[in-house]
């Protein structure tokens, strides 16, 4: 009987979990992020505690929101790998930070600092606003998650 109870509990959890997860996030906006090329792609995204959406994106020459990008980690305005921050409603580009030639993933720590896997650009820890590098490890190999 104990096994049946555990099975039914697991079945209920699996049945209701997707419904609960879908109810927590509502899509209110969508947009095309890149430029006219077909090489732009998003490698990862996370929500900060205040609702800001953080994207690790490979943008090519695109300038989301028409903003002048912040340059860190030796990146230039032509570096493709970027961190793009969008407002909680998804309608405003808050910042664009070029970090490396390419980004492969990102994560957030408990203080909403942004951790970026940047291919040959190493591993970076950025402030929550992606305005500066807190910590960087430039390895001699390709960093991905």
C-alpha positions as CSV (number, residue, x, y, z in Angstrom):
1,X,0.0,0.0,0.0
2,X,2.9,2.4,0.8
3,X,4.3,1.9,-2.7
4,X,0.9,2.7,-4.3
5,X,0.6,5.8,-2.2
6,X,4.0,7.0,-3.3
7,X,3.2,6.2,-6.9
8,X,-0.1,8.2,-6.7
9,X,1.6,11.1,-5.0
10,X,4.3,11.2,-7.7
11,X,1.6,10.9,-10.4
12,X,-0.3,13.9,-8.9
13,X,3.0,15.9,-8.7
14,X,3.8,15.2,-12.3
15,X,0.3,16.1,-13.4
16,X,0.1,19.4,-11.5
17,X,3.7,20.7,-11.7
18,X,3.5,21.8,-15.4
19,X,0.2,23.7,-14.6
20,X,1.8,25.5,-11.7
21,X,5.0,26.3,-13.6
22,X,2.9,27.7,-16.5
23,X,0.9,29.8,-14.1
24,X,4.0,31.6,-12.7
25,X,5.1,33.3,-15.9
26,X,2.9,35.1,-18.3
27,X,4.2,36.1,-21.8
28,X,3.3,39.7,-22.4
29,X,5.7,40.8,-25.1
30,X,7.9,39.3,-27.8
31,X,10.4,40.8,-30.2
32,X,13.1,40.0,-32.7
33,X,16.4,40.5,-31.0
34,X,19.0,40.4,-33.8
35,X,19.8,42.1,-37.0
36,X,19.2,41.2,-40.6
37,X,21.6,38.2,-40.5
38,X,20.6,34.8,-39.5
39,X,23.5,34.1,-37.1
40,X,22.0,35.7,-34.0
41,X,20.9,33.4,-31.2
42,X,20.2,33.3,-27.4
43,X,22.4,30.9,-25.5
44,X,20.6,31.3,-22.1
45,X,18.2,33.4,-20.1
46,X,17.4,33.9,-16.4
47,X,15.0,36.2,-14.4
48,X,16.5,38.3,-11.6
49,X,14.6,38.7,-8.4
50,X,13.2,42.1,-9.5
51,X,11.8,40.5,-12.7
52,X,14.5,41.7,-15.1
53,X,15.1,39.2,-17.9
54,X,18.8,38.6,-18.5
55,X,19.8,37.1,-21.9
56,X,23.2,35.7,-23.0
57,X,23.0,36.4,-26.7
58,X,25.2,36.2,-29.7
59,X,24.2,39.3,-31.6
60,X,26.5,40.0,-34.4
61,X,26.1,43.7,-35.4
62,X,22.7,44.1,-33.8
63,X,22.1,47.0,-31.4
64,X,19.1,46.0,-29.2
65,X,17.2,49.0,-28.1
66,X,19.5,51.3,-30.1
67,X,21.7,51.4,-27.0
68,X,25.5,52.0,-27.0
69,X,26.9,48.8,-25.4
70,X,29.0,48.7,-22.3
71,X,32.3,47.0,-23.2
72,X,34.0,44.7,-20.6
73,X,36.6,41.9,-20.6
74,X,38.4,43.4,-23.6
75,X,35.3,43.2,-25.8
76,X,34.7,45.7,-28.6
77,X,31.5,47.0,-30.1
78,X,31.9,44.4,-32.8
79,X,32.2,41.5,-30.3
80,X,29.2,39.2,-30.8
81,X,28.8,37.8,-27.3
82,X,26.6,40.0,-25.1
83,X,24.4,40.2,-22.0
84,X,21.1,41.9,-22.8
85,X,18.9,43.0,-19.9
86,X,15.2,43.5,-20.5
87,X,12.6,45.2,-18.2
88,X,10.2,43.0,-16.3
89,X,7.5,43.5,-18.8
90,X,9.9,42.6,-21.7
91,X,9.2,45.8,-23.6
92,X,12.4,47.9,-22.8
93,X,16.1,47.0,-23.3
94,X,17.7,48.1,-20.1
95,X,21.3,47.5,-21.1
96,X,23.6,45.7,-23.5
97,X,27.0,44.6,-22.4
98,X,29.5,43.1,-24.9
99,X,31.6,40.6,-23.1
100,X,33.4,38.3,-25.7
101,X,33.4,37.0,-29.2
102,X,30.7,34.5,-28.2
103,X,28.7,33.5,-25.1
104,X,27.5,30.0,-24.5
105,X,25.4,30.2,-21.2
106,X,24.7,32.2,-18.1
107,X,23.5,31.7,-14.5
108,X,22.7,34.0,-11.6
109,X,24.0,33.7,-8.1
110,X,22.0,34.5,-4.9
111,X,22.7,38.2,-5.2
112,X,21.6,38.4,-8.9
113,X,25.2,38.7,-10.1
114,X,25.5,37.4,-13.7
115,X,27.8,34.4,-14.3
116,X,28.7,34.0,-18.0
117,X,30.3,31.2,-19.9
118,X,32.1,33.0,-22.7
119,X,33.8,30.5,-24.9
120,X,37.4,31.6,-25.4
121,X,36.6,34.7,-23.4
122,X,36.6,32.6,-20.2
123,X,34.2,32.7,-17.2
124,X,32.9,36.1,-16.0
125,X,31.0,37.3,-13.0
126,X,29.2,40.6,-13.7
127,X,27.3,42.9,-11.4
128,X,23.5,42.5,-11.4
129,X,23.3,45.4,-13.9
130,X,26.1,43.9,-16.1
131,X,27.9,47.2,-15.8
132,X,31.2,45.8,-14.7
133,X,33.2,42.6,-14.1
134,X,33.4,41.5,-10.5
135,X,35.5,38.5,-11.3
136,X,37.0,36.8,-14.4
137,X,38.9,33.6,-15.1
138,X,40.4,33.6,-18.6
139,X,41.3,30.0,-19.3
140,X,43.4,28.7,-22.1
141,X,40.4,26.6,-23.3
142,X,36.9,27.0,-24.5
143,X,34.4,27.6,-21.7
144,X,30.9,26.3,-22.0
145,X,28.3,25.0,-19.6
